[in-house]
Amino acid sequence: MANRVFRFFGPVVISAGFVLSAQPALEQAAKAPSSRSSWTQPKTPWGDPDLQGTWTSDDCIGTPMNRPPNLGEKAYYTEQDLAQRESQLKRQQESDSQEFAAPGQRVGTGPPSHWVERARRPCKQTSLVVDPPNGRVPDLLPEAKARPIAQAAGINNPKADSWEDFSWYIRCVSRGIAGSIFPVIYGNGQQIVQAPGFVTILEEMVHEARIIPLDGRPHASPNIRSYMGDSRGHWEGNTLVVETTNFLGNRNGIAVNGDGTPSSEALKTVERFSRTSGDEMRYEMTVDDPKTYVAPFKVAFPLTQEPGYRNFEYACHEGNYAMFDSLSGARAKERAAAAAKK
């Protein structure tokens, strides 16, 4: 794709703002992916469903985590809505292909728009959250509201006393498993590699690798924790089911780039990877954090294989001018303020 040419700049900050009994919502969600009756799930040489390849959530870029309240329980756009969004995508593609700024056009110092990813087709969903039926993350518990949130937006408001004022993503440490797969403006590649007894998922952005055993072994000791947690997988028919526990608490949130209220050490996620055609997969994540949310909830969206898509190098630390510029800018402001007092 033309818009996947250069990606050598550092992190870009994006702000984003299951109830088990909600059977109608789940049935509606299950109908969303396109099905091709003539397609047969391929198998690996050792007999497991073959999910290998590089998958991307690009087609749901811009879909909000939480459904706008005015849409109620409208989980999917109408055909008329999708036609309008298709026209918007075409206009954006025309803008991205513009080589020079038009006379009198206002320009900025940021990268050109074609450096970011674009959806190839409109996302049918009105939100990434598909359960509860209102498409919104359940309320936070009082103790969760009190947790400090790293100032991911500090890149635009450089009051930075130290690097610890920034999110783990801006510091090039981790986005967590949710932040690594939820669609953002670029770097949405998920390369799946399989071997007998294991599945490995290589994340494009920040380059974390999830090695998932399938042999039924128990989770690691609760004393062993990490940003990406401890994953164990198994097959339910052709669906890969991955349960992850042992997260570090108060690190990443369940949102794009790991933003938002940090999860607790009690977080458990259950992911389901279900290939529905040669180039599409249904992805689901059930989030259960009894120390953060009043109820579990579920996120789902399609993953697709785009022609020619592959994971690009993400030189996060090497290109992280955001950290350097924000910290040095804050120090410069402090020096100026001190000089003014003299």
N, C-alpha and C positions, 0 to 999 in steps of 0.2 A: 504493500500500500504506500502511496506517495507520502502519507502523513507519518510514516514510520522511518524517516530518514535519519534525523539527528536527535539524540537524547543524551547530551553530555552535561546538562545543568543539574543542580542539586535538587533537594526535595521541594515540592511545591505544596503550599498549605491550602487545604480545602476544608471549609467549615461545613458541617452537615447537621443540620439539625436532624405461649402456644397453649393458647388455651386448648387442652387436649380434647375438650368436648365440642369444639367448633367443627363438626363434621362437614356441613355444607361448604364452608370456606375451603376445606381441604379437597373436597371433591371438585370444586370449581378450579382450584389451583392445579389439580392433576390433569384437567382438560386443556390447559393453556399450551403446552408444547405441541408443535406440529408432529404428527405421526405419519410414517410411511409404511403401509402394510406390507410392501414388498421387501422392506429392509430386514435383514437378519443380523442379530448381534454377533460380531466375529469373536473368536476365541483365541487365546494365546496357545502356543505349542503344548503347554502343560494343562490346558483346559479351562483356565479362568476367563471370564468376560474380558475382552480387550478394550481398555479405555485409553490406550497410549496415544500420545500426540500432544501438541500444544493447544490449549483451549483458552479462550479469552471471554471476559464478561463485557467486552466493548459495547455490545448492542444495548446494554442498559445503562450506559454512561448518562448521567444527568437525572436518572430516576431517583426520586427522593427516598430516603430511608423510611420516613413516616408519610402516610397518605395525607394530603390536604384535607382538613376537616369537612370542607364543603362537599367532598366526594363521597362521604359516608362509607358504605360498604361496597362501593363500586371498585372492584378489584382490577378490572381491565377496561381499556379504552374501547370506544365504539369504532366501527369501521370508518366513520366520518372523522373521528378524532385522529385516527391513524393516518388517514389521507392527508390531513392538515400537517401532521408531524413529518410525513414523507416530503411534503413540499418544503418545509423548513430545513430538512436535511439537504435537499438539493440546493437550496439557496446558500447554505453553509458551505457545501462543496464548491460552489462557484466562487464564493469569497475566499476559500482556502487556496484555490488555484490562481488567484490574482498575484502576479509577480511584483507589481509596483503599486504604490499607493496612488489613488486617484488625486487629481489636482484639488487642493483645498481640503483634502481629507485629514482629519485629526489623527495623528499617530502617537504612539507611546514608546517607552523604552523596553517593554517586555518582548518576549519572543513572538515571532509571527504565529498566527492561529493554526497554520498547518503543522506545527510541531506537536500539537496535542492529538490524541486519538478522537475519532468520530464513530458513532454508530453507523453501521451499514444499512440498517433498517430500524424503524421505530420500535421501541420496547413496548410490548402490549400492556405491561403492568403499570398501575398507577402508583405503586410503592414497592420497595424491596421487602418490607414486612408483609407477609400474607396471612398470618394468624397471630393475634386475634382478628376477627372479621373487619374491624375498623382500620386495619392496616397500620397500626401505630404501636410503638414500643410501650409496654406496660409502665405504669408509674414506678418511680424510684422509691425505695424504702428510705425513711428518714436518715438512717446512718450512712446510706450511700450518697445522699445529697451533700453531706458534710465533707466528702472526700475532696482533696485538692485536685484540680484539673490542670495539667501542664498547659501553658499558654501557647498552644499551637499558632494562635493568631499573633503572637509576639513578633513574628517576622514583619508584620505591617505596623506594629506599634512597639518600637524597640526599647521598651522598659525592661531590660534584661539584667538582673543583678548577677546571674550566673547562667551557665549552660543548663542547670537544673530547672530553669523556668520554662524550658521548651519541652515539647512532647518527645517521647521515645523515638518517634518517626523522624522528626526534625533533627534529632541527634544521631540519626542513622543507626539506631540500635535494633528496633523491631517495630512492626505494625501489628503483631499478633496474627492469629489465623483468620479472624474475621476481616481485619483491616487489610490483609494480604489478598483477599479474593473478592471483596466487595468492589464494584466498578468505580474507578476514579478517572481522571483526565488522561492518563497514559500509564503504561507499564502493567497492564492487566493480564499478562501471560501466566498460565499455569501449565507447566510441562509435566505430564504424567509418564512415569517410567515403571514398568512392571518386571518382576522376577519371581520365580517360584517362592511363595510364602511372604512376599513383600510388595508394597506399592510405595513409590517415592514421588512426591510432588515438589517440583522446583519452582519457587516463586520468582517472577521476573524482577519485581521491585524489592530491593534490599537483599535479594538472593538468598533467602532462607530455604533450607531443604527439610521437608518433612518425610522421615523414613517410618513407614507404618507397617508393623508386623501383622500377619494374617493368621498366625499359627495358634491363636487362642491363649497366648501367654497373658498373665495378669498385668495390670498397670504397675509401673515402678513404685517404689516406696513413696509415701506422701512427703517424705523429707527431700525428695528429688523433684525440683520444680524448674520451670523455664518459661520464657515469654510465649513460646509456641505450645507449651503443655506436653503431655505424654499421650500419644495416639495409639489406638488399637483398632484394627479393622476386621471385618468379616463380610462374606457375601450373602445377600438375601436374593436368591435368583440371580439376575443380571445386575443388581444394584450393589455398589460398594458402600457399606455402612461404616463410618469411622467415629468412634467415641474418643473424646479427648478430655483429660483431666489434668491435675497436677500443674495448674497455672500458677505463676507468680501473681500475687494479689497487688492491687493498686498500681498497675502498669498501663496496659492498653484497654480501651473501651471497645464496645461492640458497635462499630461505626466505620465509615471509610477512613482509611489510614490509621485505624485504631484510636480515632479521636473520641471525645465525649467522656462521660463519667467512667472512671476506671472500674474494671470488673474486680471481684473479690477472689480470694484463693479457693472459694467453693464453686467457682464456675465449672460447668460441664457442658460441652457441646456435642451434638450428634449430627454428623453430616451424611448426606446421601447423594451419591453420584450415579445417575441413571442415564445411560446413553439412549437416546430416542431415535437417532438416525446416524448416517455416516458422518455428519458434520455438526450435530447438536447434542447437547447433554443437559439434563435437568439437574440443577444443583439446589440442595436444600440444607439449611442449618437450623437446628433447634437449639435455642439458648436457654439454659437453666442455671440461674445464679440466685439462690435463695437469700443471699446476703446483699443483693443489689436491687432486684426487681420484685414486685409484688406477685408476679406470675411468670412462667416460662413464655417464650414467644418463638415464632418461626419466620425465617427469612428464606426466600427462594427466588431464583432467576435462571435464565438459560446461559449456558456456556457454549460457544461456537468455535469452530475451526475455520479461520479465515485463510484464504489462499496465500501462501508465502509467509504467514505469521510465524515468527520464532522469538524466543526470549533474547532480548538485547542486553548488553552489559549495562548495569546500573551502577555507575561509579559514584556512590552516594557520598562517602567521605571526601573523595577527591574533588567533587564538584560542589561541595556544600558551602557555597559562599553565603548562604542565608545565615548560618551560625556566625561566621566570622564578621560579616557586615553588621548584623544586629548587635552583637556583643561590643564590637569596636565603636559602633554608632552610639550605643548607650554610654560608653566611657567618654566619648567626645562630648556628649551633652553634659555629663557630670563635670568635666573640666571647664566647659563654657560657663556653667552655672557657678562654679567655684570662683572663676575669674571675675564674673559679674559682681559677686559679693565683695571682692577686694576693691 
